[in-house]
Amino acid sequence: MSQQPLNILILGGGVAGTSLALMLARQPGFKLQPKITLIERSPVPRTTGQAVDIRGPGVDVICKIGLEPDIKARHTTETGIAFLNSKGATAAVFPATGDAKNQSASSEYEILRGDLAGLLLDGTNEAKEKGARVDIVYGEHVETMEEREDGSGVDVYFANGKVDNQKFDVVVGADGIASKTRSLMFGKQDLREHVKPSGLYIGFFSIPRLPEDETFWKWCQVAPVSRTYKNTHDVPNKT
């Protein structure tokens, strides 16, 4: 019986999905080069997102796959964090260490998420040009999938017809904690059964950089203002 290469489906074209595709495409240990299909629901590559800190084993990985120089070249230029008091004065400063193995709050490899995903995508396309069997498809997502009873793979049916319905040997969900893939894999339970909110919410937004801006990240934590009312007539109407 002749051997067949693995047919692998990766769902999600973000950092996780493109990282896996790149590593599989460059993996020298396969006797037969696997066929890799990476699909992304967005019609175009997602280039948005905030900063990503690369630490610990992640540093070893980017060095081994040759991305360290490119990531350093796209560093956000942050050189440390300064904590401010309620009056805006600096209360404490924690600069970057300059040591990739012992980083402070500011990483030696801080890069915007979109830039990192772009580098990984470029590496995957480069591997394809050198003969790797990789197909990257945008504007597509999985409608349904069923694991075969004999354990021979997963039958996957796509929503938009950009990829033929077929059997995959391996399906990897790399499309976020709130993705449809999780309900397909684990059942149609409420998302709250899988994700437990901690009650902490953070909002990010971008503002233009000014010439006088420093390279330190500024952090100012302000407690909510409490008020004491003399009588109920002073309490604001919340209706």
C-alpha positions in Angstrom: 0.0 0.0 0.0 1.5 3.3 -1.1 1.9 6.1 1.4 0.1 9.3 0.9 1.2 12.8 2.2 -0.8 14.3 5.0 -3.6 16.6 4.0 -3.7 19.3 6.6 -6.2 22.1 7.1 -5.4 25.2 9.2 -8.3 27.5 10.1 -7.2 31.1 10.7 -4.6 33.3 9.1 -3.4 35.1 12.1 -0.1 34.7 14.0 -1.0 31.1 15.2 -2.2 29.9 11.8 0.6 31.3 9.8 3.2 30.2 12.3 2.0 26.6 12.0 1.9 26.8 8.2 5.4 28.1 8.0 6.8 25.5 10.4 5.1 22.6 8.5 6.2 24.0 5.1 9.8 24.1 6.3 9.7 20.8 8.3 12.5 18.6 6.9 11.4 15.5 8.8 8.4 14.5 6.5 9.1 11.6 4.2 6.4 13.1 1.9 5.8 16.8 1.8 2.3 17.4 3.3 -0.4 19.3 1.5 -1.3 22.4 3.6 -4.4 24.5 3.2 -4.7 27.7 5.3 -8.0 29.5 5.2 -8.9 32.9 6.6 -12.5 34.2 6.9 -11.4 37.8 6.1 -11.2 38.6 2.4 -7.8 40.1 2.8 -4.9 39.6 5.2 -5.6 41.2 8.6 -2.9 43.8 9.3 -4.4 45.3 12.5 -3.7 44.6 16.1 -1.6 45.9 19.0 1.9 45.1 20.1 3.1 41.5 20.6 5.9 40.7 23.0 8.1 37.7 22.1 9.6 36.1 25.1 11.1 32.8 26.4 10.8 29.9 23.9 9.4 32.3 21.4 12.8 34.0 21.1 14.4 30.6 20.3 11.7 29.9 17.7 12.2 33.2 15.8 16.0 32.7 15.8 15.7 29.1 14.4 13.3 30.2 11.6 15.5 33.2 10.7 13.0 35.9 11.6 15.0 37.6 14.4 16.6 40.3 12.2 13.3 41.2 10.5 11.4 41.4 13.8 14.1 43.6 15.3 13.9 45.9 12.3 10.2 46.3 12.9 10.5 46.9 16.7 8.0 49.3 18.1 10.9 51.4 19.5 9.6 51.2 23.0 12.5 51.3 25.5 10.7 51.0 28.8 7.7 51.7 30.9 7.1 54.8 33.1 4.4 54.7 35.8 2.7 58.1 36.3 0.9 59.4 39.4 -2.5 61.1 39.3 -0.8 64.4 38.5 1.0 63.1 35.5 4.5 63.0 37.2 6.7 60.0 36.8 6.7 57.8 39.9 8.7 54.9 38.7 10.7 53.8 35.6 11.4 50.3 34.3 13.7 50.4 31.2 14.2 47.5 28.8 17.0 45.2 29.9 18.7 44.8 26.5 18.9 41.0 27.4 16.6 38.8 25.3 16.8 36.1 27.9 15.9 38.3 30.9 13.4 40.9 29.6 11.6 43.5 31.6 8.0 44.7 31.0 9.3 46.1 27.7 10.3 43.3 25.3 13.4 43.3 23.2 11.2 41.9 20.5 8.0 44.0 20.6 6.3 44.1 17.2 2.8 45.0 16.0 0.6 42.0 15.5 0.0 42.9 11.8 3.7 43.2 11.1 4.4 39.8 12.7 1.6 38.1 10.9 2.9 39.7 7.6 6.4 38.3 8.2 5.1 34.8 8.9 2.9 35.0 5.8 5.8 36.2 3.7 7.9 33.2 5.0 5.1 30.8 4.1 4.8 32.2 0.6 8.6 32.0 0.2 8.4 28.3 1.2 5.7 27.7 -1.4 7.9 29.3 -4.1 10.6 26.8 -3.1 8.3 23.8 -3.6 6.2 23.5 -0.4 2.6 22.5 -1.0 0.8 25.4 0.6 -2.5 27.0 -0.4 -3.7 30.2 1.3 -7.3 31.0 0.7 -9.0 34.2 1.9 -12.8 34.8 2.3 -13.5 31.2 3.3 -14.6 29.4 6.4 -15.9 26.0 7.4 -19.6 25.4 7.4 -19.6 21.9 8.9 -17.2 19.1 9.6 -17.5 15.5 10.7 -14.9 13.1 12.0 -15.0 9.8 10.3 -16.0 6.8 12.6 -13.0 4.8 11.5 -10.6 7.6 12.6 -9.3 8.1 9.1 -9.8 11.8 9.0 -12.3 14.7 9.0 -14.8 15.4 6.3 -14.9 19.2 5.9 -17.5 21.3 4.1 -16.8 24.9 3.2 -19.2 27.8 3.2 -18.1 29.8 0.1 -16.9 27.1 -2.4 -13.4 28.5 -2.6 -12.0 25.2 -1.3 -13.4 21.8 -2.5 -15.2 19.8 0.2 -12.9 17.0 1.1 -11.3 14.8 3.7 -8.4 16.1 5.7 -6.1 14.0 7.9 -5.6 16.9 10.4 -7.7 20.0 11.1 -6.3 22.7 13.3 -8.4 25.5 14.7 -6.3 28.7 15.0 -9.2 31.2 14.5 -9.8 32.6 18.0 -11.6 31.6 21.2 -15.0 32.7 19.9 -14.8 31.0 16.6 -17.4 28.8 15.1 -14.8 26.0 14.9 -14.9 25.5 18.7 -18.6 24.8 18.7 -18.1 22.4 15.7 -15.4 20.5 17.7 -16.9 20.6 21.2 -20.6 20.8 20.5 -23.0 23.7 20.5 -22.7 24.7 24.2 -22.8 28.3 25.2 -19.4 30.0 24.8 -19.6 30.9 28.5 -19.0 27.2 29.2 -15.6 27.4 27.6 -14.5 30.9 28.4 -14.6 32.3 32.0 -14.4 36.1 32.1 -12.3 37.5 34.8 -14.2 40.8 34.9 -11.2 42.8 33.5 -11.7 44.7 30.2 -9.1 46.7 28.3 -9.8 49.0 25.4 -7.1 49.8 22.8 -7.0 52.7 20.3 -4.4 54.4 18.2 -3.4 58.0 18.3 -0.9 59.9 16.0 2.7 60.0 17.3 4.0 63.5 18.1 7.6 64.6 17.5 8.0 65.3 21.3 6.8 61.8 22.3 9.3 59.7 24.2 10.1 56.0 23.7 8.7 55.0 27.1 5.3 53.5 27.5 3.3 55.6 29.9 1.0 54.0 32.5 -1.3 56.0 34.7 -3.9 54.2 36.8 -6.6 56.4 38.3 -9.1 55.2 40.8 -12.8 56.1 40.2 -14.0 59.2 42.0 -16.4 58.5 44.8 -19.0 61.1 46.0 -21.0 61.6 49.2 -24.5 63.0 48.9 -26.1 64.9 51.8 -29.6 63.7 51.0 -31.4 61.7 48.4 -32.4 64.9 46.5 -28.8 65.3 45.5 -28.4 61.9 43.9 -28.4 62.1 40.1 -31.5 60.6 38.4 -30.3 57.3 36.8 -33.5 56.8 34.9 
